[in-house]
Amino acid sequence: MKKPPRARSLGLASCDICRQIVRLPNSPSIRLQCPRCGGTIHSRITHSLSRTWALLLASMILYVPANVYPVMKNTYLGAESDNTILSGVVLFLKEGDWVLALVIFTASIIVPLLKMVSLLYLLMNVRKAPHERRARQQTILYRVTELVGRWSMVDVFVIGILTALVQMGVISTVEPGIGAMAFGAVVVLTMLAAISFDPRLIWDRDLT
C-alpha cells in the first residue's frame, strides 16, 4: 500500500498557534511568520528532544522535594506546623472532606507523575518505528498530556489563596514552604517539556 505524502516532503508546515498551513521557503535561513496570527513557523522544533530531556529530568529531580518538604507553614497562636501535600490529603480525609482530598491528591500527585511518565515514554519511543496505529496512539497520548497538565497547578492556587486570606496577625498566619516552590517548579518544567516536545517527530519514522 502506497504511503500518503507528508507535509514536510511537500514543502508545507502548520503554525503551532492557529494551525494555519503555509508553504515553507526554499532557503532554511529565511524565518517565516504565519500570515494569520504572526507566529513563527518551523518545520520541526530545533533541538526538541535534547531540550525536552533536560526539562523532564529536572522536573523528576524536583518532584522528590516537592512531596517531601512542606508546602505550607501554618502558625496558630504561636504554634507552628508544617504540612506536605500528602499530610494535607490525610488531614482532609480525617475531616471528612474526601472530595477535596481526592482533587488535591489527583492534581498534585497523580497528574504530575503521569505527565512525567508519559513524556518519558514518548522520548524513549520516538526513535523507534512502530505501526501507524501505535503512532496515532502516541500522538493522542501527547495531546492528552499537554491538555491535563495545567490542572496540576491546583495545589499552588490553594496555597496562594490561603496565604492571601488567612492572615490574622499573631493569631494565625499561613506561609508557603519550600515544597510549594519545588512543586511550582515541577509544574512549570513539565509544561515547558510538553511544549518543547515536537509530536511531528513521531511521524518522521518509517511506519510499518
Secondary structure, 3 states (H helix, E strand, C coil): CCCCCCCCCCCEEECCCCCCEEECCCCCCCCEECCCCCCEECCCCCCHHHHHHHHHHHHHHHHHHHHHCCCEEEEECCEEEEECHHHHHHHHHHCCCHHHHHHHHHHHHHHHHHHHHHHHHHHHHCCCCCCHHHHHHHHHHHHHHHHHHHHHHHHHHHHHHHHHHCECCCCEEEEECHHHHHHHHHHHHHHHHHHHCCHHHHHCCCCC
